[in-house]
């Protein structure tokens, strides 16, 4: 029961944070750039290691 309550509280906190961040378009654009960079780095690592 406690784990369920904790998970639900955490989920709601993340949803609130995401909603707040979506209002800040600069934060969204920054996060998108970071995600693109991470994907590119992963692809490069897989290419060089494989």
Secondary structure as GFF3:
##gff-version 3
##sequence-region A 1 50
A	DSSP	alpha_helix	2	23	.	.	.	ID=ss1
A	DSSP	alpha_helix	25	49	.	.	.	ID=ss2
###
